[in-house]
Amino acid sequence: MILVLEDNQDDFFFLERALGRAGVDRRVLRLQNGGEAVTYLKGEGSYEDRNAFPVPLVIIADLKMPGEGGLDFIRWLRRESDYKSLPVIVVSSSAISSDVASAYALGANWFIEKPISPVGYDAIAQSLRQWLRIIKLPARS
């Protein structure tokens, strides 16, 4: 399962569609900010059923979202022993060098500038498909 933290419905739509076209055969779940993602990963509230809401293989996170943003979420995630090794890909319209540096310093695995057109999501999806094919992830209990 791929967890996407994205407050913009259009950006999520283009990403999800591109993942499907690229043949990424994973369920994609969207949450709108880092606070929702913390609740999800803790298995609290409506997310307590791990069969319905499993720990994701990878998290794709925007940086700028209402409430808890991407940097705050990555900071929380890397402090949590159960989730500190979860891969995080930042896809953000902010390519400010301080945002890029902060994301990597906090533990992001990739930083990708958000495409300016829907077609740009295809390259992200193809890269992610290839990455998921070749990487080895830690076992989850």
C-alpha positions as CSV (number, residue, x, y, z in Angstrom):
1,M,0.0,0.0,0.0
2,I,1.2,3.5,-0.8
3,L,0.2,6.3,1.6
4,V,-0.1,9.7,0.0
5,L,-0.2,12.9,2.1
6,E,-1.6,15.5,-0.3
7,D,-4.2,18.2,0.4
8,N,-4.7,19.1,-3.3
9,Q,-7.3,16.7,-4.9
10,D,-6.1,17.5,-8.4
11,D,-2.5,16.7,-7.6
12,F,-3.6,13.4,-6.0
13,F,-5.8,12.5,-9.0
14,F,-2.9,13.0,-11.4
15,L,-0.5,11.0,-9.3
16,E,-3.0,8.1,-8.7
17,R,-3.8,8.0,-12.4
18,A,-0.1,8.0,-13.4
19,L,0.6,5.2,-10.9
20,G,-2.2,3.1,-12.5
21,R,-0.9,3.8,-16.0
22,A,2.6,2.8,-14.9
23,G,1.4,-0.5,-13.6
24,V,2.0,0.1,-9.9
25,D,-0.2,-2.6,-8.5
26,R,-0.5,-1.2,-5.0
27,R,-3.5,0.3,-3.2
28,V,-3.1,4.1,-2.9
29,L,-4.6,5.9,0.1
30,R,-4.8,9.6,0.4
31,L,-4.7,11.6,3.6
32,Q,-4.8,15.3,3.7
33,N,-2.0,16.2,6.2
34,G,0.7,14.8,8.5
35,G,-1.7,14.8,11.5
36,E,-4.0,12.3,9.8
37,A,-0.9,10.2,8.8
38,V,0.2,10.0,12.5
39,T,-3.3,8.9,13.5
40,Y,-3.2,6.3,10.6
41,L,0.2,4.9,11.6
42,K,-0.7,4.7,15.3
43,G,-3.8,2.7,14.2
44,E,-6.1,5.1,16.1
45,G,-9.7,6.0,15.5
46,S,-11.1,4.7,12.2
47,Y,-7.7,3.3,11.3
48,E,-7.4,0.7,14.0
49,D,-8.1,-2.3,11.7
50,R,-4.6,-3.1,10.3
51,N,-6.2,-5.5,7.8
52,A,-8.1,-2.6,6.3
53,F,-5.4,0.0,6.9
54,P,-2.0,-1.7,6.7
55,V,1.4,-0.1,7.3
56,P,2.4,1.3,3.9
57,L,5.3,0.2,1.9
58,V,6.1,3.9,1.1
59,I,4.8,7.3,2.0
60,I,4.6,10.1,-0.6
61,A,4.3,13.4,1.2
62,D,3.7,17.0,0.2
63,L,5.5,19.6,2.3
64,K,2.9,22.4,2.5
65,M,-0.4,21.2,3.8
66,P,-2.9,22.6,6.3
67,G,-2.3,21.5,9.9
68,E,0.7,19.3,10.3
69,G,2.9,19.6,7.1
70,G,5.3,17.2,5.6
71,L,8.4,18.3,7.5
72,D,6.6,17.9,10.8
73,F,5.4,14.5,9.8
74,I,8.8,13.3,8.7
75,R,10.3,14.6,12.0
76,W,7.7,12.6,13.9
77,L,8.1,9.5,11.7
78,R,11.9,9.3,12.2
79,R,11.5,9.4,16.0
80,E,9.1,6.4,16.0
81,S,11.0,3.1,16.3
82,D,8.3,1.1,14.5
83,Y,8.3,3.4,11.5
84,K,11.7,5.1,11.3
85,S,12.7,3.0,8.3
86,L,9.6,3.6,6.2
87,P,10.6,5.2,2.9
88,V,9.4,8.7,2.4
89,I,9.3,10.5,-0.9
90,V,8.6,14.2,-0.8
91,V,6.8,15.6,-3.9
92,S,6.4,19.3,-3.4
93,S,5.9,22.4,-5.5
94,S,8.5,24.0,-3.2
95,A,12.0,23.5,-4.6
96,I,13.5,26.1,-2.2
97,S,16.9,24.8,-1.3
98,S,16.2,25.1,2.4
99,D,13.1,22.9,2.1
100,V,15.0,20.3,0.1
101,A,17.9,20.4,2.7
102,S,15.4,20.2,5.6
103,A,13.5,17.2,4.1
104,Y,16.7,15.3,3.6
105,A,18.1,16.2,7.0
106,L,15.0,14.9,8.6
107,G,15.2,11.6,6.7
108,A,13.4,11.9,3.4
109,N,14.6,9.3,0.9
110,W,13.7,11.3,-2.2
111,F,12.8,14.9,-3.0
112,I,10.9,15.5,-6.2
113,E,9.6,18.8,-7.5
114,K,5.9,18.6,-8.2
115,P,5.3,18.5,-11.9
116,I,3.8,21.6,-13.5
117,S,1.6,19.5,-15.8
118,P,-0.2,16.2,-15.4
119,V,2.1,14.5,-17.8
120,G,5.0,15.1,-15.4
121,Y,3.4,12.6,-13.0
122,D,4.1,9.8,-15.4
123,A,7.9,10.1,-14.8
124,I,7.4,9.9,-11.1
125,A,5.1,6.9,-11.4
126,Q,7.5,5.1,-13.7
127,S,10.4,5.7,-11.3
128,L,8.4,4.6,-8.4
129,R,7.3,1.4,-10.2
130,Q,11.0,0.6,-11.0
131,W,12.1,1.5,-7.5
132,L,9.4,-0.8,-5.9
133,R,10.6,-3.7,-8.2
134,I,14.3,-3.5,-7.2
135,I,14.5,-2.3,-3.6
136,K,14.6,-4.5,-0.5
137,L,12.5,-3.2,2.4
138,P,12.8,-4.2,6.1
139,A,10.3,-6.8,7.2
140,R,7.3,-5.5,9.1
141,S,5.9,-7.3,12.1
